[in-house]
Amino acid sequence: MPLFYFSIEDDTAVLTVAEMECPDEDAACDCAVQLFSTLFAKVHDDALDWSSCRIRVAAAPGGDIFVSSAAQAALVERDRFRMKTIARTDH
């Protein structure tokens, strides 16, 4: 499986948060949204403001395949969670 790099950045720093093998680019992008949404949900109150950060997914041999604001990624994950919940309760 291909290797992907997941990073978070603001105007002053770039942090590589994870390196992960994923089946394809779509799976890597989905994983990034879930990973960073979970990370941001667990941030302590005294941490830096993450809402202006960007998340980035890059393929190991190539360039960026996904760049999004952290706030937008959190909204995507929220909407995905809501749709799963509706699907489970809608018999």
N, C-alpha and C positions, 0 to 999 in steps of 0.2 A: 504494500500500500504506500501511496505517496506521503511524504512528510510535509507538514505545514507549520508555520510559525505564527503565533498569536501574540499581538502586542497592543499596548495601550499607550497613548501619547497625549501630551498637551503641548503648549507652546514652548516649554522649556526642557522636556525630557521625553525619552522613549524607553519603555520597559518591555522586554520580551517576557511575557507571562508564562507561555507554555510552548512546547514543541510536541506535536502530536501526529500520529499517522491516522489518516481518514481515507475512506474508500474513493472519494472524489471531491471536487471543489464545492459542490452544493452541500455535501455533508460537512465539510470544513467550515463553511459559512454558518450553517445551522448550529454547529458545535460552538462557534465563537459567540453567537448571540446568547446561547444558553449559558456558556461559561462566564461571560462578562455580566450578564443579568444576575446570576447567582453571586458573583463577586461583589457587585454594587449593592445588592440587597443586604449583604453582611458587613458593609463598611461601618466603622464606628463613627459616632457623631463628631468626634474631633479630627477626623481625617480630612484631607483636602477635598474640595468640591470636584466630584467626578463628572458632573453634568456637562462640562465644557470639553471633556476629553474625547478623543477619537479612538476607535478600535480598528485594528488592521489585521488582515489575514494575508500571508504571503506563502506562495508555493516554494519549497526548498530550492529548486534550481531556477525558478523564475521570479517574477515580480508579484506585485500586489494583485489579489483576486477579489478583495472585499475591503472597503473602507466605509465606516459609518460613524456618526456621532454616537457617543455612549447613550445619550438620552433616547435617540431613535432606536437603538438596539434594545433598550429596555422596553420600549413601547411594542416592538415587534414580538418580544417574548411574552409580554402581558397579553397581547391579542391572541397569540398561539395557545396560551394556557386557557384563556376564556373559551376558545373554540373547542378545545379538548373537553373542558368541563361541560359545555352545552351538549356535545356529542354523547357523553356518558349519561347525562340525565334525560336526554331526549330519546325515549324508547319508541 
